[in-house]
């Protein structure tokens, strides 16, 4: 009798799994896994998107690794951008979170709202807005203040265009990461902080020895999310610099887009996306293992 009840319970659990997980799983298979597998297959072909694909084997990968293609340079640019972006977004977000969870700071809710606002705006819109600021507003301010740094548009030289792109991207995303850290800081038991204060620990010591180790899960999430966003950067990059000047700010996502859709070389574009996926997956795995090993349980 118990065996029959157990089987019925198991059948109900399977039915519930199918009802609640099934639709999401089907969507994932159709719109994520299937296109990914098709992209991997097409990376071994030459295809312009109109005629039938022609099997070419490893020729696309040989071209990428031959050094004649710009993929390596664009990957290096994306890696530098991602490193600065991830570090700046998380440091700035953590600083904002610490300041705006301090009960002595006035207008905390208003400040949080103002900081999160850039995240609510489309990256394309932000890119065009800041393009106008860099090209028109900054030079006028620089002329009025006799500042060499501002007189010339930041988008005119490769070095300054890189920093301009990083600054806009960090300004957009810092508020979102801030809320991740705010949630973690507010979840720390007050008893632990009070105990540290009774032991004579100062504010910086409490943060370094008590709070920061306890918010390491949030740090893992913040780093993962920022890295994921950084490697996929396209909209801000497209609207702000469009890869210029002299193709010095072409991200890998933009490179893949140009290869597949602007030049109609879908096979090579799929090969680049496959390599990019493997690189990002490996870096993400290392980052998650590194940060998760430093998490502590409350």
Secondary structure as GFF3:
##gff-version 3
##sequence-region A 1 298
A	DSSP	alpha_helix	2	28	.	.	.	ID=ss1
A	DSSP	pi_helix	29	33	.	.	.	ID=ss2
A	DSSP	alpha_helix	34	42	.	.	.	ID=ss3
A	DSSP	beta_strand	45	46	.	.	.	ID=ss4
A	DSSP	beta_strand	54	55	.	.	.	ID=ss5
A	DSSP	alpha_helix	59	65	.	.	.	ID=ss6
A	DSSP	alpha_helix	71	100	.	.	.	ID=ss7
A	DSSP	alpha_helix	108	116	.	.	.	ID=ss8
A	DSSP	three_ten_helix	117	120	.	.	.	ID=ss9
A	DSSP	alpha_helix	123	132	.	.	.	ID=ss10
A	DSSP	pi_helix	133	137	.	.	.	ID=ss11
A	DSSP	alpha_helix	138	145	.	.	.	ID=ss12
A	DSSP	alpha_helix	148	151	.	.	.	ID=ss13
A	DSSP	alpha_helix	158	186	.	.	.	ID=ss14
A	DSSP	alpha_helix	190	198	.	.	.	ID=ss15
A	DSSP	alpha_helix	203	206	.	.	.	ID=ss16
A	DSSP	pi_helix	207	211	.	.	.	ID=ss17
A	DSSP	alpha_helix	212	214	.	.	.	ID=ss18
A	DSSP	alpha_helix	216	231	.	.	.	ID=ss19
A	DSSP	alpha_helix	235	240	.	.	.	ID=ss20
A	DSSP	alpha_helix	252	257	.	.	.	ID=ss21
A	DSSP	pi_helix	258	262	.	.	.	ID=ss22
A	DSSP	alpha_helix	266	292	.	.	.	ID=ss23
###
